[in-house]
Each structure stands twice: as C-alpha cells, then as structure tokens.
Amino acid sequence: MIKNLLLVTSIFVTIFGFSQTSISDSFIFDGEEREYRIYIPAIYDGSQPTPLVFNLHGYGSNNVDQELYGDFRAIADTANFIVVLPMGLVDDFGSTHWNTFGTSSIDDVGFLSALIDTVYAAYNIDGNRIYSTGMSNGGFMSYKLACLLSGRIAAVASVTGTITVAEFDNCITNHPMPVMHIHGDADPTVAYEGNLLFKSVEEVVNHWVAFNECNTEPIVTELPDIDTEDGCTATHYLYEGGLIGSTVEFYKINGGEHTWPGSAYITGVTNNDFNASIEIWRFFSQYTLNELTSGIETEKEPVAFTVYPNPTSQEETTLQFADNSVKTITVLNFLGQVISEETTTNKITTVRLKSKGIYFVSVKQNGQIHTEKLVRN
C-alpha cells in the first residue's frame, strides 16, 4: 500500500537499459484514459502462444516503480512470458489505487479484462496461461481478479496484500484457484493479524486451502538464512492435494516488513533469502486454465438446474431447480462484474438481463457451485 520510494537516478538508468522492450501505451475505458506498460522478453518472437503476467503496483505507487521493485524482466527473458504493468487511477483521497478498499467507483476488473483483450490483439497470448500478482494493493487486486475474473485468470500471487472483509464473502471463483501468498509478520502497513478492514494473512491462506480442498497439514520448510544481515528469515508452507492438482503456497517472512523479498530496492526489513519474483513465476508456470477447469463436474456432482429460454430475446429468463434447498444465484456480465445476487429457496425463479450480451449465472448450493452461460439476443 505504501509507495515505494526509489532513487530517481536508479530509475532512469534501469528504464534506459530496457527501453527497447518496455513499452508504454494507453486506451480509453469507461471514459478514462487507462495507461499501462508492457515488457516483451528478448526471447519472444510471436511464433507460439505466450503466457501473460499482470504485475500490479501498490497504493500510491505506479507501474514504473513496480517494474523495478517487483522485477520479472530477467525471468521473462529466459522463460518467455509477457509482463503487463497497468496503472491505477487516482481515488477519492488523491492516491493511485486499485479499487479494492471502497475509496472509488472505478471498474478496475473491467479495465484489466479489457487490457487482456488489448494485449491479446497485439501479441500471441496463451489464453490459458494468464496470471496476476502484485504488491500490497496490487495483491488485494489480484485476489479480486481471482474472485471476479476467474474465467480468465489461472492463478494469483499476493505480496503483502490480503482480502478486505467486505469482499471476502463475495468471492465467486469457478475453478480451483492456485494461490501463493508472501507476507511479513511484522508488516506495519497491512498487518499480519488483520484488522476491521482486512482479513488476517492466515484467514486468507486457510480460505484458499479450504476452497481448493488441499491437505490442511502443510509441508513446512525453513529456508536457509542466506543473508544473516537482512533482519529476518523465511518459512515456506506448501498445501498440496487440491482439486485438479491445485496447491496453496505461503511464504511467512519472520520479522519481515511491507516489502518484496529479493528486491534490489530496500525500503524496510526485506528478506534476501529468496527472490519473490522467481518463486512466483515458478508457481504460476505449473498451471493452465483449461486444466483447472477440466473435470470439475466429475469431482463434484453439479448443482441441478435448467435455464429457459436460453438464448432469449426477453429481459427475463427462468431458472428451475430440482428442490427447495437454499441456493445463492449470482448473475455476472462477460467482464465478470456482478449484475445481481439473491438467496432463495424457490424451485422456480427468474433473472433479469437488462441489455443484449453474454452473461453467466452462478448457483451455489450445498457447498457446490455450477455456472451456465446465458445469452440475450
């Protein structure tokens, strides 16, 4: 959440050195000019579908700082993935941000989905290998994408960010979501124990462990204390055995503050026993969206309901269920934005599709989730 204060001279030298492959661009979304940077690795030649990694800056920071602070460029040059660094807009308090704290009405989920389309049109992107990570507010936003854009995001990683209390119970994720979380237990900005606004780190980790149905007993590894002068150590928790091979990984930085492990820029107690960027890519590279969405219905019995008419030319369409048990019905548009939500016991109910387009209706019943595509012509 805090802005990373980097030396101006260091920024200038680094950007100059990568000027041939870091590109700044923008487009209009919701009447606002939305800026982003994109890093094209030296190995990229467009001949094969290439993974895409969102790298989201923290509150009050910017995408140039994040490109340097949580640096993936050298990794991308050898592993061949494209890094996209979007720029947040200014909130009601005058700070650049991602809309996770309720400090603005900016549709950042819609913007980032449109940004995927924009990059997809210009480069050979592998739609099954799109990931999101970020620092602090960028970590919060990555979790929001896991919840509201899961149809496009294969896995996420958060460094020093958690999930707000307001958004914690409204997370709709339609496939097992591999998650890596990195956090210092002495973080003065996003407290490890949480507060009235943020969930604690352990609550967030346990949520994803339960959602993915991973083993609740992790494999615990104490990382070698390579840098004995950095003022902290690191413990790695690996939760295996999740649905469709999903896992949750947690790096607890013992004594660590609000920082990116392995960064070349030290802004507080920063762990140097491992490199967060390397570990995040290692984690992401295991997962593809098509694999995570395959076989889900064979793992669990799907929620039984029918939709009619579908497609429809009318504003309303009908959902019919097999019984009167409690179910939560959520309607999303094609950008993953929630249009409506209700909890009901009715066997027959209707949903409204206010305009023409593609929608998704997600029904959660008895701990199970099933989603159908709706089309209004």
LODO-969535 format. One record per residue (C-alpha): x, y, z; residue in one letter; residue number from 1. Coordinates in steps of 0.05 Angstrom, whole numbers, plus 5000, padded with zeros to 4 digits. Example, Ala and Ser with C-alpha at 12.3 -4.5 7.8 and 13.67 -1.06 7.14 Angstrom:
residues 2
DOTOR     x     y     z  rest   nr
DOTOR  5246  4910  5156     a    1
DOTOR  5273  4979  5143     s    2
end
This chain:
residues 377
DOTOR     x     y     z  rest   nr
DOTOR  5000  5000  5000     m    1
DOTOR  5057  5048  5013     i    2
DOTOR  5091  5079  4954     k    3
DOTOR  5159  5051  4941     n    4
DOTOR  5208  5109  4943     l    5
DOTOR  5261  5092  4892     l    6
DOTOR  5322  5133  4874     l    7
DOTOR  5308  5176  4812     v    8
DOTOR  5377  5162  4783     t    9
DOTOR  5368  5087  4791     s   10
DOTOR  5300  5090  4757     i   11
DOTOR  5328  5130  4699     f   12
DOTOR  5387  5083  4688     v   13
DOTOR  5344  5020  4692     t   14
DOTOR  5290  5045  4645     i   15
DOTOR  5342  5069  4595     f   16
DOTOR  5373  5000  4596     g   17
DOTOR  5307  4966  4580     f   18
DOTOR  5279  5020  4534     s   19
DOTOR  5277  4974  4473     q   20
DOTOR  5229  4925  4504     t   21
DOTOR  5188  4964  4556     s   22
DOTOR  5131  4999  4520     i   23
DOTOR  5082  5050  4549     s   24
DOTOR  5012  5054  4519     d   25
DOTOR  4940  5071  4537     s   26
DOTOR  4868  5065  4514     f   27
DOTOR  4801  5094  4534     i   28
DOTOR  4759  5052  4582     f   29
DOTOR  4695  5078  4615     d   30
DOTOR  4712  5148  4590     g   31
DOTOR  4781  5149  4623     e   32
DOTOR  4849  5142  4592     e   33
DOTOR  4879  5079  4623     r   34
DOTOR  4955  5072  4619     e   35
DOTOR  4998  5011  4622     y   36
DOTOR  5069  4987  4609     r   37
DOTOR  5085  4921  4575     i   38
DOTOR  5151  4884  4576     y   39
DOTOR  5165  4840  4516     i   40
DOTOR  5220  4790  4532     p   41
DOTOR  5281  4784  4488     a   42
DOTOR  5263  4712  4471     i   43
DOTOR  5193  4729  4446     y   44
DOTOR  5183  4721  4371     d   45
DOTOR  5108  4711  4366     g   46
DOTOR  5113  4641  4338     s   47
DOTOR  5079  4607  4397     q   48
DOTOR  5026  4626  4448     p   49
DOTOR  5059  4663  4506     t   50
DOTOR  5038  4669  4579     p   51
DOTOR  5018  4737  4607     l   52
DOTOR  5032  4761  4678     v   53
DOTOR  4998  4822  4708     f   54
DOTOR  5045  4858  4757     n   55
DOTOR  5003  4908  4797     l   56
DOTOR  5033  4966  4837     h   57
DOTOR  5016  4985  4908     g   58
DOTOR  4972  5041  4935     y   59
DOTOR  5001  5109  4918     g   60
DOTOR  5055  5078  4874     s   61
DOTOR  5058  5070  4798     n   62
DOTOR  5074  5019  4745     n   63
DOTOR  5145  5045  4732     v   64
DOTOR  5164  5035  4805     d   65
DOTOR  5132  4966  4805     q   66
DOTOR  5170  4944  4743     e   67
DOTOR  5234  4958  4781     l   68
DOTOR  5214  4938  4851     y   69
DOTOR  5180  4871  4837     g   70
DOTOR  5222  4858  4776     d   71
DOTOR  5205  4800  4729     f   72
DOTOR  5243  4823  4666     r   73
DOTOR  5304  4779  4671     a   74
DOTOR  5260  4719  4687     i   75
DOTOR  5214  4734  4628     a   76
DOTOR  5275  4738  4582     d   77
DOTOR  5291  4665  4594     t   78
DOTOR  5222  4636  4610     a   79
DOTOR  5187  4674  4553     n   80
DOTOR  5127  4708  4584     f   81
DOTOR  5099  4778  4574     i   82
DOTOR  5094  4824  4635     v   83
DOTOR  5038  4876  4635     v   84
DOTOR  5042  4932  4687     l   85
DOTOR  4976  4971  4688     p   86
DOTOR  4969  5039  4721     m   87
DOTOR  4915  5053  4772     g   88
DOTOR  4874  5116  4772     l   89
DOTOR  4871  5167  4829     v   90
DOTOR  4819  5153  4883     d   91
DOTOR  4777  5200  4925     d   92
DOTOR  4837  5212  4970     f   93
DOTOR  4883  5232  4913     g   94
DOTOR  4924  5168  4910     s   95
DOTOR  4935  5120  4853     t   96
DOTOR  4900  5056  4871     h   97
DOTOR  4863  4992  4852     w   98
DOTOR  4790  4993  4873     n   99
DOTOR  4791  4943  4930     t  100
DOTOR  4782  4988  4990     f  101
DOTOR  4717  5024  4971     g  102
DOTOR  4753  5090  4961     t  103
DOTOR  4726  5099  4890     s  104
DOTOR  4677  5072  4839     s  105
DOTOR  4729  5055  4786     i  106
DOTOR  4715  4990  4748     d  107
DOTOR  4785  4961  4751     d  108
DOTOR  4762  4889  4739     v  109
DOTOR  4731  4912  4674     g  110
DOTOR  4793  4952  4656     f  111
DOTOR  4840  4893  4668     l  112
DOTOR  4795  4846  4628     s  113
DOTOR  4795  4897  4571     a  114
DOTOR  4871  4902  4577     l  115
DOTOR  4877  4827  4567     i  116
DOTOR  4837  4835  4502     d  117
DOTOR  4881  4894  4481     t  118
DOTOR  4946  4856  4492     v  119
DOTOR  4915  4793  4462     y  120
DOTOR  4901  4831  4397     a  121
DOTOR  4973  4854  4390     a  122
DOTOR  5012  4793  4414     y  123
DOTOR  5007  4718  4411     n  124
DOTOR  4980  4707  4482     i  125
DOTOR  4964  4639  4512     d  126
DOTOR  4893  4650  4540     g  127
DOTOR  4902  4590  4586     n  128
DOTOR  4964  4620  4620     r  129
DOTOR  4943  4688  4646     i  130
DOTOR  4964  4704  4718     y  131
DOTOR  4963  4763  4766     s  132
DOTOR  5009  4785  4822     t  133
DOTOR  5023  4850  4857     g  134
DOTOR  5049  4888  4916     m  135
DOTOR  5002  4907  4973     s  136
DOTOR  4941  4940  4940     n  137
DOTOR  4963  4902  4877     g  138
DOTOR  4959  4838  4918     g  139
DOTOR  4889  4856  4941     f  140
DOTOR  4871  4868  4868     m  141
DOTOR  4900  4801  4846     s  142
DOTOR  4854  4767  4896     y  143
DOTOR  4796  4807  4869     k  144
DOTOR  4812  4782  4800     l  145
DOTOR  4814  4711  4827     a  146
DOTOR  4743  4722  4852     c  147
DOTOR  4712  4762  4796     l  148
DOTOR  4753  4745  4734     l  149
DOTOR  4767  4671  4746     s  150
DOTOR  4744  4655  4676     g  151
DOTOR  4808  4687  4651     r  152
DOTOR  4858  4681  4708     i  153
DOTOR  4893  4615  4721     a  154
DOTOR  4930  4631  4786     a  155
DOTOR  4947  4690  4831     v  156
DOTOR  5002  4712  4879     a  157
DOTOR  4999  4767  4931     s  158
DOTOR  5059  4801  4963     v  159
DOTOR  5039  4840  5027     t  160
DOTOR  4965  4843  5008     g  161
DOTOR  4904  4806  5035     t  162
DOTOR  4829  4810  5023     i  163
DOTOR  4782  4862  5051     t  164
DOTOR  4728  4839  5098     v  165
DOTOR  4675  4868  5051     a  166
DOTOR  4699  4827  4992     e  167
DOTOR  4717  4763  5030     f  168
DOTOR  4646  4735  5030     d  169
DOTOR  4631  4756  4958     n  170
DOTOR  4684  4715  4924     c  171
DOTOR  4658  4675  4865     i  172
DOTOR  4713  4631  4837     t  173
DOTOR  4690  4579  4786     n  174
DOTOR  4752  4534  4786     h  175
DOTOR  4805  4513  4836     p  176
DOTOR  4849  4575  4844     m  177
DOTOR  4923  4562  4858     p  178
DOTOR  4948  4617  4905     v  179
DOTOR  5016  4639  4931     m  180
DOTOR  5018  4688  4989     h  181
DOTOR  5080  4724  5014     i  182
DOTOR  5076  4766  5077     h  183
DOTOR  5119  4792  5134     g  184
DOTOR  5093  4781  5205     d  185
DOTOR  5120  4850  5225     a  186
DOTOR  5085  4886  5167     d  187
DOTOR  5066  4955  5194     p  188
DOTOR  5020  4972  5135     t  189
DOTOR  4978  4910  5122     v  190
DOTOR  4980  4877  5190     a  191
DOTOR  4993  4802  5191     y  192
DOTOR  4937  4795  5243     e  193
DOTOR  4888  4835  5201     g  194
DOTOR  4841  4890  5227     n  195
DOTOR  4770  4915  5218     l  196
DOTOR  4781  4926  5144     l  197
DOTOR  4829  4869  5123     f  198
DOTOR  4826  4795  5136     k  199
DOTOR  4887  4766  5170     s  200
DOTOR  4940  4731  5129     v  201
DOTOR  4924  4663  5160     e  202
DOTOR  4849  4671  5147     e  203
DOTOR  4864  4685  5074     v  204
DOTOR  4911  4626  5067     v  205
DOTOR  4862  4580  5102     n  206
DOTOR  4806  4604  5057     h  207
DOTOR  4842  4583  4994     w  208
DOTOR  4865  4518  5025     v  209
DOTOR  4793  4501  5041     a  210
DOTOR  4766  4525  4975     f  211
DOTOR  4816  4484  4935     n  212
DOTOR  4806  4425  4983     e  213
DOTOR  4881  4420  4996     c  214
DOTOR  4911  4379  5052     n  215
DOTOR  4903  4421  5116     t  216
DOTOR  4971  4399  5142     e  217
DOTOR  5025  4435  5102     p  218
DOTOR  5095  4414  5086     i  219
DOTOR  5137  4464  5126     v  220
DOTOR  5207  4484  5104     t  221
DOTOR  5253  4533  5139     e  222
DOTOR  5291  4569  5084     l  223
DOTOR  5367  4574  5094     p  224
DOTOR  5385  4641  5125     d  225
DOTOR  5429  4661  5067     i  226
DOTOR  5432  4735  5086     d  227
DOTOR  5443  4738  5161     t  228
DOTOR  5444  4814  5158     e  229
DOTOR  5374  4826  5130     d  230
DOTOR  5340  4823  5198     g  231
DOTOR  5290  4767  5180     c  232
DOTOR  5282  4694  5160     t  233
DOTOR  5231  4658  5117     a  234
DOTOR  5187  4596  5127     t  235
DOTOR  5152  4562  5068     h  236
DOTOR  5085  4526  5076     y  237
DOTOR  5062  4481  5019     l  238
DOTOR  4990  4457  5018     y  239
DOTOR  4983  4400  4967     e  240
DOTOR  4929  4353  4945     g  241
DOTOR  4879  4404  4919     g  242
DOTOR  4826  4395  4865     l  243
DOTOR  4855  4386  4795     i  244
DOTOR  4925  4389  4824     g  245
DOTOR  4917  4458  4855     s  246
DOTOR  4962  4480  4912     t  247
DOTOR  4969  4538  4960     v  248
DOTOR  5038  4564  4979     e  249
DOTOR  5053  4612  5035     f  250
DOTOR  5119  4646  5050     y  251
DOTOR  5119  4675  5120     k  252
DOTOR  5174  4726  5130     i  253
DOTOR  5193  4723  5203     n  254
DOTOR  5208  4794  5224     g  255
DOTOR  5195  4819  5153     g  256
DOTOR  5160  4885  5138     e  257
DOTOR  5119  4913  5079     h  258
DOTOR  5170  4892  5026     t  259
DOTOR  5183  4849  4965     w  260
DOTOR  5233  4793  4981     p  261
DOTOR  5294  4793  4937     g  262
DOTOR  5282  4863  4910     s  263
DOTOR  5343  4905  4892     a  264
DOTOR  5309  4964  4926     y  265
DOTOR  5308  4961  5003     i  266
DOTOR  5250  5001  5033     t  267
DOTOR  5245  4966  5101     g  268
DOTOR  5263  4899  5130     v  269
DOTOR  5269  4860  5065     t  270
DOTOR  5283  4786  5061     n  271
DOTOR  5342  4766  5017     n  272
DOTOR  5339  4691  5028     d  273
DOTOR  5296  4681  4966     f  274
DOTOR  5271  4721  4906     n  275
DOTOR  5196  4730  4906     a  276
DOTOR  5193  4742  4831     s  277
DOTOR  5229  4677  4816     i  278
DOTOR  5184  4638  4863     e  279
DOTOR  5120  4669  4836     i  280
DOTOR  5138  4650  4765     w  281
DOTOR  5158  4581  4786     r  282
DOTOR  5089  4575  4819     f  283
DOTOR  5050  4604  4761     f  284
DOTOR  5085  4561  4709     s  285
DOTOR  5053  4498  4737     q  286
DOTOR  4981  4517  4720     y  287
DOTOR  4938  4526  4658     t  288
DOTOR  4865  4549  4659     l  289
DOTOR  4840  4493  4614     n  290
DOTOR  4868  4440  4661     e  291
DOTOR  4839  4474  4723     l  292
DOTOR  4770  4478  4692     t  293
DOTOR  4770  4407  4666     s  294
DOTOR  4738  4350  4704     g  295
DOTOR  4708  4394  4758     i  296
DOTOR  4639  4363  4749     e  297
DOTOR  4668  4294  4757     t  298
DOTOR  4699  4314  4823     e  299
DOTOR  4632  4340  4850     k  300
DOTOR  4561  4330  4828     e  301
DOTOR  4538  4393  4793     p  302
DOTOR  4481  4435  4820     v  303
DOTOR  4418  4413  4784     a  304
DOTOR  4380  4468  4749     f  305
DOTOR  4355  4486  4679     t  306
DOTOR  4352  4553  4645     v  307
DOTOR  4299  4572  4594     y  308
DOTOR  4294  4604  4545     p  309
DOTOR  4368  4608  4530     n  310
DOTOR  4385  4644  4486     p  311
DOTOR  4329  4694  4497     t  312
DOTOR  4306  4758  4466     s  313
DOTOR  4270  4779  4530     q  314
DOTOR  4295  4816  4592     e  315
DOTOR  4279  4758  4638     e  316
DOTOR  4296  4684  4635     t  317
DOTOR  4275  4628  4682     t  318
DOTOR  4316  4582  4727     l  319
DOTOR  4284  4517  4751     q  320
DOTOR  4313  4474  4807     f  321
DOTOR  4301  4403  4830     a  322
DOTOR  4285  4421  4903     d  323
DOTOR  4272  4477  4953     n  324
DOTOR  4340  4477  4986     s  325
DOTOR  4376  4543  4998     v  326
DOTOR  4415  4568  4939     k  327
DOTOR  4452  4633  4922     t  328
DOTOR  4443  4657  4850     i  329
DOTOR  4493  4706  4822     t  330
DOTOR  4489  4737  4752     v  331
DOTOR  4553  4765  4721     l  332
DOTOR  4566  4800  4656     n  333
DOTOR  4621  4779  4608     f  334
DOTOR  4672  4822  4645     l  335
DOTOR  4659  4785  4710     g  336
DOTOR  4620  4842  4742     q  337
DOTOR  4564  4822  4789     v  338
DOTOR  4497  4845  4760     i  339
DOTOR  4451  4814  4812     s  340
DOTOR  4452  4766  4870     e  341
DOTOR  4398  4733  4912     e  342
DOTOR  4390  4676  4961     t  343
DOTOR  4326  4636  4954     t  344
DOTOR  4292  4570  4967     t  345
DOTOR  4245  4575  4907     n  346
DOTOR  4245  4518  4857     k  347
DOTOR  4230  4568  4801     i  348
DOTOR  4257  4639  4797     t  349
DOTOR  4275  4690  4744     t  350
DOTOR  4337  4731  4730     v  351
DOTOR  4340  4797  4692     r  352
DOTOR  4386  4810  4634     l  353
DOTOR  4379  4885  4624     k  354
DOTOR  4415  4891  4557     s  355
DOTOR  4437  4846  4500     k  356
DOTOR  4501  4807  4510     g  357
DOTOR  4533  4747  4544     i  358
DOTOR  4521  4733  4618     y  359
DOTOR  4538  4678  4667     f  360
DOTOR  4493  4652  4722     v  361
DOTOR  4529  4620  4780     s  362
DOTOR  4490  4579  4831     v  363
DOTOR  4519  4559  4898     k  364
DOTOR  4480  4504  4932     q  365
DOTOR  4501  4455  4987     n  366
DOTOR  4573  4479  4982     g  367
DOTOR  4575  4466  4907     q  368
DOTOR  4579  4516  4850     i  369
DOTOR  4554  4509  4779     h  370
DOTOR  4556  4562  4724     t  371
DOTOR  4517  4568  4659     e  372
DOTOR  4526  4617  4602     k  373
DOTOR  4465  4660  4585     l  374
DOTOR  4455  4698  4520     v  375
DOTOR  4406  4754  4508     r  376
DOTOR  4399  4768  4433     n  377
end
